[in-house]
């Protein structure tokens, strides 16, 4: 179990919270690039780490992310006119550039110097891959840009989506490092989902529902190894890298694209579940793209015009009890992403971890909590930069492999766990 005060330490991410200050040490996904598709397009509301912000793209293609509300009378700049190099409040015409600097106050003389005194809180917003990333921490501490492989391969090799999730970021992230639930919750999808089916590893997942976990630390976080029995006395290993604070990669299946996640806090009770698929050595096929865009694999279908899942709390996730009874979907919920989110949301917005009864397959979760607690207190008390900020920690891969029983995955797979341009992934 986790004590109440530790649970609060790890789940509260507002500007004044210790974990909130730690999240602000990192570049984090803020928007999909498709949300600001062209110069002078409509602005977009963004809520991250309990801050209400507005994002826009100006006439020169520069991205801005700043306080949502005009410094004059507090009007939401979502109603603003994006034109001629800035975002203009429609109430009285105050105008801001992408740095949050006020550049026009029509009611004041241009030579009064009033504009120079007005500046909204703003954060850098950069495009890497198909994501717009932001850094919300102290300007002088801005780290190097992220180097996660899925965001740096050619655009035809990668696909990213996001979905709204009504739970705290931590309980969502913990599902990403829990490989034991695959043998149950996702068992009906392994042989039917187009982004999973056909891989030899699926059969090991289904046949052995009692994995043994070995968790190994690395500089940026953990390698969570789940071991199942394979043929001829060998072991099937699924190795999930977790990079602090909230990045995971799901072990690959055959030649399917590799997928993974970020879980980014919106506030203390909601998060964005970011999901990606990419292939390190080839373009995604038309069939794969059709499946990805159709919400298969770790992605989902949406309520039209939103990033809210079509299957959600308001409609009981479209649960199909007959499909549950027949084993087509183990929980009765269709889709790997919604199978996860439905159960994580069912715990409540912030699960009471004092009531847990953890077991050996929860070792990855336990160690991740310990590392997060250690890092957040070291930053708070001593100013120590947390793991995962260094881009060297981003250059990692997940692995699935069959090994003899006398071989340790951390040693044998050391090179397989490193991302490198053009290097095939290690997969079963």
C-alpha positions as CSV (number, residue, x, y, z in Angstrom):
1,X,0.0,0.0,0.0
2,X,1.0,3.7,-0.3
3,X,0.5,6.0,2.6
4,X,-2.0,8.9,2.1
5,X,0.7,11.6,2.3
6,X,2.9,9.8,-0.3
7,X,-0.1,9.3,-2.6
8,X,-0.8,13.0,-2.4
9,X,2.9,13.8,-3.0
10,X,2.9,11.8,-6.2
11,X,-0.5,12.8,-7.6
12,X,-0.7,16.5,-7.0
13,X,0.9,18.4,-10.0
14,X,-0.2,22.0,-9.7
15,X,2.3,24.9,-9.9
16,X,3.1,24.8,-6.1
17,X,3.1,21.1,-5.6
18,X,6.4,19.2,-5.4
19,X,5.4,16.7,-8.1
20,X,4.1,19.7,-10.2
21,X,7.6,21.3,-9.9
22,X,9.2,18.0,-11.0
23,X,6.9,17.7,-14.1
24,X,8.0,21.2,-14.9
25,X,11.6,20.0,-15.3
26,X,10.7,18.1,-18.5
27,X,9.6,18.8,-22.0
28,X,6.1,17.3,-22.1
29,X,3.5,16.8,-25.0
30,X,1.1,19.7,-25.1
31,X,-0.8,19.3,-28.4
32,X,-0.9,17.3,-31.5
33,X,0.6,19.3,-34.4
34,X,-2.7,18.7,-36.2
35,X,-4.5,20.9,-33.6
36,X,-2.7,24.0,-35.0
37,X,-2.6,23.0,-38.7
38,X,-1.8,26.4,-40.3
39,X,-0.7,30.0,-39.8
40,X,-3.4,32.1,-38.1
41,X,-5.6,29.1,-37.4
42,X,-8.1,29.3,-34.5
43,X,-6.4,29.2,-31.0
44,X,-6.8,26.1,-28.8
45,X,-7.5,25.8,-25.1
46,X,-4.9,23.7,-23.3
47,X,-4.9,22.7,-19.7
48,X,-1.7,21.2,-18.3
49,X,-0.5,20.7,-14.7
50,X,-3.6,22.6,-13.5
51,X,-2.8,25.7,-15.6
52,X,-5.3,27.0,-18.1
53,X,-3.5,28.1,-21.2
54,X,-4.1,29.0,-24.8
55,X,-2.1,27.8,-27.8
56,X,-1.9,29.5,-31.2
57,X,0.2,29.7,-34.4
58,X,0.9,33.2,-35.7
59,X,1.2,34.6,-39.2
60,X,4.8,33.5,-39.5
61,X,4.2,30.0,-38.3
62,X,5.6,30.5,-34.8
63,X,3.9,28.6,-32.0
64,X,2.8,30.2,-28.7
65,X,1.5,28.8,-25.4
66,X,0.5,31.3,-22.7
67,X,-2.0,32.2,-20.0
68,X,-5.6,31.8,-21.4
69,X,-6.8,35.0,-20.0
70,X,-6.3,38.6,-21.2
71,X,-4.4,40.8,-18.7
72,X,-7.0,43.5,-19.0
73,X,-10.3,42.1,-17.7
74,X,-9.7,38.4,-17.8
75,X,-11.5,37.5,-21.0
76,X,-10.6,34.0,-22.4
77,X,-8.3,34.5,-25.4
78,X,-9.9,31.4,-27.0
79,X,-12.3,34.0,-28.4
80,X,-9.4,35.9,-29.8
81,X,-8.7,37.0,-33.3
82,X,-5.5,35.3,-34.6
83,X,-4.2,37.8,-37.2
84,X,-1.2,39.9,-38.3
85,X,1.4,38.3,-36.0
86,X,-0.6,38.0,-32.8
87,X,-3.7,37.0,-30.8
88,X,-6.1,39.9,-30.2
89,X,-8.6,39.9,-27.4
90,X,-12.0,40.7,-29.0
91,X,-13.2,42.6,-25.9
92,X,-11.0,45.7,-26.1
93,X,-8.4,44.8,-28.7
94,X,-5.4,44.1,-26.6
95,X,-3.0,42.0,-28.7
96,X,-0.3,39.4,-27.6
97,X,2.6,37.8,-29.5
98,X,3.7,34.1,-29.1
99,X,5.9,35.0,-26.1
100,X,2.9,36.4,-24.2
101,X,4.1,40.0,-24.7
102,X,1.4,42.6,-25.2
103,X,2.1,44.4,-28.4
104,X,-1.0,46.6,-28.8
105,X,-3.4,48.4,-26.5
106,X,-5.6,50.5,-28.8
107,X,-6.8,52.7,-26.0
108,X,-3.3,53.8,-25.0
109,X,-0.9,56.0,-27.0
110,X,1.7,53.9,-28.8
111,X,4.5,55.9,-27.3
112,X,3.3,55.6,-23.7
113,X,5.3,52.4,-23.0
114,X,2.2,50.7,-21.5
115,X,2.5,47.6,-23.7
116,X,6.0,46.8,-22.5
117,X,4.7,46.5,-19.0
118,X,2.1,43.8,-19.9
119,X,3.2,40.2,-20.4
120,X,1.3,37.0,-19.9
121,X,2.9,33.9,-18.5
122,X,4.1,32.0,-21.5
123,X,6.0,28.8,-22.3
124,X,8.0,27.6,-25.3
125,X,6.1,25.4,-27.8
126,X,8.2,23.4,-30.3
127,X,7.3,20.8,-32.9
128,X,9.2,17.5,-32.8
129,X,7.6,14.7,-34.8
130,X,3.8,15.1,-34.9
131,X,3.7,16.6,-31.3
132,X,4.0,20.1,-30.0
133,X,6.1,20.0,-26.8
134,X,6.3,22.5,-24.0
135,X,8.6,23.2,-21.1
136,X,6.9,24.8,-18.1
137,X,9.8,25.1,-15.7
138,X,12.3,27.9,-14.9
139,X,13.6,29.5,-18.0
140,X,17.2,29.2,-16.9
141,X,16.8,25.5,-16.4
142,X,15.4,24.6,-19.8
143,X,16.7,21.2,-20.8
144,X,17.7,20.0,-24.2
145,X,14.9,19.0,-26.6
146,X,13.4,15.5,-26.3
147,X,14.9,12.6,-28.4
148,X,12.4,9.8,-28.1
149,X,12.8,7.6,-31.2
150,X,9.1,7.6,-32.1
151,X,9.3,11.4,-32.6
152,X,12.5,11.5,-34.5
153,X,12.0,8.8,-37.2
154,X,10.7,10.0,-40.6
155,X,7.0,11.1,-40.5
156,X,5.9,8.1,-42.6
157,X,7.2,5.7,-39.9
158,X,5.2,7.1,-37.0
159,X,1.7,7.8,-35.7
160,X,0.5,9.6,-32.5
161,X,-2.9,10.1,-30.9
162,X,-4.1,11.3,-27.6
163,X,-7.3,10.7,-25.5
164,X,-8.9,12.3,-22.5
165,X,-8.8,10.1,-19.4
166,X,-10.8,10.7,-16.2
167,X,-8.2,9.5,-13.8
168,X,-5.0,10.8,-12.2
169,X,-1.9,10.4,-14.3
170,X,-0.2,8.0,-11.9
171,X,-2.8,5.2,-11.9
172,X,-2.9,5.4,-15.7
173,X,0.9,5.2,-15.9
174,X,1.0,2.3,-13.6
175,X,-1.1,0.3,-16.0
176,X,1.6,0.9,-18.6
177,X,4.2,-0.9,-16.5
178,X,2.0,-3.8,-15.5
179,X,2.5,-6.6,-18.0
180,X,0.7,-9.2,-16.0
181,X,-2.8,-7.9,-17.0
182,X,-2.2,-8.6,-20.7
183,X,-2.9,-12.3,-20.1
184,X,-6.3,-11.4,-18.9
185,X,-7.7,-8.0,-19.9
186,X,-6.3,-8.0,-23.4
187,X,-6.4,-11.7,-24.1
188,X,-9.4,-11.5,-26.5
189,X,-7.6,-8.8,-28.6
190,X,-4.2,-10.4,-29.0
191,X,-5.2,-12.7,-31.9
192,X,-7.8,-10.3,-33.5
193,X,-6.5,-6.7,-33.3
194,X,-4.7,-6.0,-36.6
195,X,-1.8,-4.3,-34.8
196,X,-1.2,-7.3,-32.5
197,X,-2.4,-10.5,-34.3
198,X,0.0,-13.1,-35.8
199,X,2.9,-12.6,-33.4
200,X,4.4,-15.7,-31.8
201,X,4.6,-13.9,-28.4
202,X,0.8,-13.7,-28.2
203,X,0.6,-17.4,-27.5
204,X,3.1,-17.2,-24.6
205,X,0.9,-14.4,-23.1
206,X,-2.2,-16.5,-23.4
207,X,-0.6,-19.8,-22.2
208,X,1.2,-18.5,-19.2
209,X,-0.9,-16.3,-16.9
210,X,1.6,-16.3,-14.0
211,X,4.6,-14.2,-15.2
212,X,7.7,-13.7,-13.1
213,X,8.8,-10.1,-12.8
214,X,12.4,-8.9,-12.7
215,X,12.9,-5.1,-12.5
216,X,16.2,-3.5,-13.3
217,X,17.1,0.2,-12.8
218,X,18.6,2.3,-15.6
219,X,19.8,5.9,-15.6
220,X,16.4,7.2,-16.7
221,X,14.0,4.9,-14.9
222,X,13.4,1.2,-15.0
223,X,13.4,-1.9,-17.2
224,X,10.4,-4.0,-16.2
225,X,10.9,-7.6,-17.4
226,X,8.0,-10.0,-17.4
227,X,9.0,-13.6,-17.9
228,X,6.7,-16.4,-19.2
229,X,7.4,-20.0,-20.1
230,X,8.2,-20.8,-23.7
231,X,9.0,-24.0,-25.5
232,X,12.1,-26.3,-24.7
233,X,12.5,-24.9,-21.2
234,X,13.2,-21.4,-22.5
235,X,11.7,-18.1,-21.3
236,X,9.7,-15.5,-23.2
237,X,10.7,-12.0,-21.9
238,X,8.7,-8.8,-22.4
239,X,10.9,-5.9,-21.4
240,X,9.1,-2.5,-20.8
241,X,11.2,0.6,-20.4
242,X,9.8,3.3,-18.1
243,X,11.5,6.7,-18.4
244,X,10.6,9.1,-15.7
245,X,8.2,10.5,-15.1
246,X,5.6,9.0,-17.4
247,X,7.0,7.5,-20.6
248,X,6.6,3.8,-21.4
249,X,7.1,1.5,-24.4
250,X,5.1,-1.7,-24.8
251,X,7.2,-4.7,-25.9
252,X,6.9,-5.3,-29.6
253,X,5.0,-8.2,-31.3
254,X,6.5,-9.6,-34.5
255,X,7.1,-7.0,-37.2
256,X,4.2,-4.9,-36.0
257,X,5.0,-1.3,-35.1
258,X,6.2,-0.6,-31.5
259,X,3.8,1.3,-29.4
260,X,3.9,3.2,-26.1
261,X,2.5,6.1,-24.1
262,X,2.9,9.3,-22.1
263,X,0.4,10.2,-19.4
264,X,0.4,13.9,-18.9
265,X,-1.6,15.5,-16.0
266,X,-4.3,17.9,-17.0
267,X,-5.0,18.5,-13.3
268,X,-4.9,16.2,-10.2
269,X,-7.9,14.1,-11.4
270,X,-7.6,14.0,-15.2
271,X,-4.8,13.3,-17.7
272,X,-4.0,13.0,-21.4
273,X,-3.2,9.5,-22.4
274,X,-0.8,10.0,-25.4
275,X,-0.2,6.9,-27.5
276,X,2.2,6.3,-30.4
277,X,3.0,3.6,-32.9
278,X,6.2,3.6,-35.0
279,X,8.5,1.3,-36.8
280,X,12.2,2.0,-36.6
281,X,13.2,0.7,-40.0
282,X,10.3,1.1,-42.4
283,X,7.3,3.2,-43.3
284,X,3.9,2.2,-41.8
285,X,1.9,0.3,-44.4
286,X,-1.5,1.5,-45.7
287,X,-3.2,-1.4,-43.8
288,X,-1.4,-0.3,-40.6
289,X,-2.3,3.4,-41.1
290,X,-6.0,2.5,-41.7
291,X,-6.0,0.5,-38.4
292,X,-4.2,3.3,-36.5
293,X,-6.6,6.0,-37.8
294,X,-9.5,3.7,-37.1
295,X,-8.6,3.5,-33.4
296,X,-7.1,0.0,-33.3
297,X,-4.2,-1.2,-31.2
298,X,-3.5,1.3,-28.3
299,X,-5.6,4.0,-30.0
300,X,-9.3,4.6,-29.9
301,X,-12.3,6.1,-31.7
302,X,-13.5,9.5,-30.6
303,X,-16.6,11.5,-30.0
304,X,-16.6,13.5,-33.3
305,X,-14.7,16.8,-33.1
306,X,-13.0,15.9,-29.8
307,X,-10.3,13.7,-28.3
308,X,-12.8,12.1,-25.9
309,X,-13.1,8.4,-26.5
310,X,-16.4,7.3,-28.1
311,X,-16.6,4.5,-25.5
312,X,-16.5,6.4,-22.1
313,X,-17.9,6.6,-18.6
314,X,-21.2,8.1,-19.8
315,X,-22.1,5.0,-21.9
316,X,-20.5,2.4,-19.7
317,X,-17.7,2.1,-22.3
318,X,-20.2,0.3,-24.6
319,X,-19.7,-2.9,-22.6
320,X,-20.9,-6.0,-24.4
321,X,-21.7,-8.7,-21.8
322,X,-22.3,-11.3,-24.5
323,X,-18.8,-10.7,-25.9
324,X,-17.5,-11.0,-22.4
325,X,-19.2,-14.3,-21.9
326,X,-17.9,-15.6,-25.2
327,X,-14.4,-14.4,-24.5
328,X,-14.1,-12.1,-27.5
329,X,-13.4,-9.3,-25.0
330,X,-12.3,-10.4,-21.6
331,X,-14.0,-7.5,-19.7
332,X,-16.7,-7.0,-22.4
333,X,-15.1,-3.8,-23.5
334,X,-13.7,-3.6,-27.0
335,X,-10.3,-2.0,-27.8
336,X,-7.1,-2.2,-25.9
337,X,-7.0,1.5,-25.0
338,X,-10.5,1.5,-23.6
339,X,-10.0,-1.8,-21.9
340,X,-7.3,0.0,-19.9
341,X,-9.0,3.3,-19.4
342,X,-12.3,1.8,-18.3
343,X,-10.7,-0.1,-15.4
344,X,-8.3,2.7,-14.5
345,X,-11.2,5.2,-14.4
346,X,-13.3,2.8,-12.4
347,X,-10.9,3.2,-9.5
348,X,-12.0,6.8,-9.1
349,X,-10.1,9.9,-10.0
350,X,-7.4,9.3,-7.4
351,X,-7.4,5.7,-6.1
352,X,-7.0,5.2,-2.4
353,X,-3.8,3.3,-2.4
354,X,-3.9,2.6,1.4
355,X,-6.4,-0.1,0.6
356,X,-4.2,-2.0,-1.9
357,X,-2.8,-5.5,-1.5
358,X,0.1,-5.7,-3.8
359,X,1.8,-8.9,-5.0
360,X,5.1,-9.9,-6.7
361,X,3.8,-9.0,-10.2
362,X,3.5,-5.4,-8.9
363,X,7.2,-5.0,-8.4
364,X,7.5,-2.6,-11.3
365,X,4.7,-0.4,-9.9
366,X,6.3,-0.5,-6.4
367,X,9.8,0.4,-7.7
368,X,8.4,3.2,-9.9
369,X,6.7,4.8,-7.0
370,X,9.9,4.6,-4.9
371,X,11.9,6.2,-7.7
372,X,9.3,9.0,-8.1
373,X,9.2,9.7,-4.4
374,X,13.0,9.8,-4.2
375,X,13.3,12.1,-7.2
376,X,10.6,14.5,-6.2
377,X,12.0,14.9,-2.7
378,X,15.6,15.2,-3.9
379,X,14.4,18.0,-6.3
380,X,12.4,19.7,-3.6
381,X,14.9,19.5,-0.8
382,X,18.3,19.7,-2.7
383,X,17.5,20.9,-6.2
384,X,18.7,17.6,-7.8
385,X,17.7,17.2,-11.5
386,X,15.5,14.2,-11.8
387,X,16.2,11.2,-14.1
388,X,14.6,11.3,-17.5
389,X,15.5,15.0,-18.2
390,X,18.7,14.0,-20.1
391,X,17.9,13.1,-23.7
392,X,20.3,10.2,-23.4
393,X,17.6,8.6,-21.2
394,X,15.1,8.9,-24.1
395,X,17.0,6.7,-26.5
396,X,15.6,3.4,-25.4
397,X,13.5,0.6,-26.8
398,X,11.2,-2.1,-25.6
399,X,12.1,-5.7,-26.3
400,X,10.5,-9.1,-26.6
401,X,12.8,-12.1,-26.8
402,X,13.1,-15.8,-26.0
403,X,16.1,-16.7,-23.9
404,X,17.6,-19.8,-22.3
405,X,16.9,-19.9,-18.5
406,X,20.5,-19.1,-17.6
407,X,20.6,-15.8,-19.4
408,X,19.7,-12.5,-17.7
409,X,17.8,-10.2,-19.9
410,X,19.6,-7.1,-18.6
411,X,22.9,-8.4,-19.8
412,X,21.9,-10.2,-23.0
413,X,19.6,-7.5,-24.2
414,X,21.7,-4.5,-23.2
415,X,22.2,-3.4,-26.9
416,X,18.7,-4.3,-27.9
417,X,17.3,-1.9,-25.3
418,X,19.2,1.0,-27.0
419,X,17.5,3.0,-29.8
420,X,19.7,3.7,-32.9
421,X,18.8,5.0,-36.3
422,X,18.0,2.2,-38.8
423,X,18.5,-0.6,-36.2
424,X,15.9,-3.4,-36.3
425,X,13.9,-3.9,-33.1
426,X,14.2,-7.2,-31.2
427,X,10.8,-8.8,-31.3
428,X,9.0,-12.2,-31.1
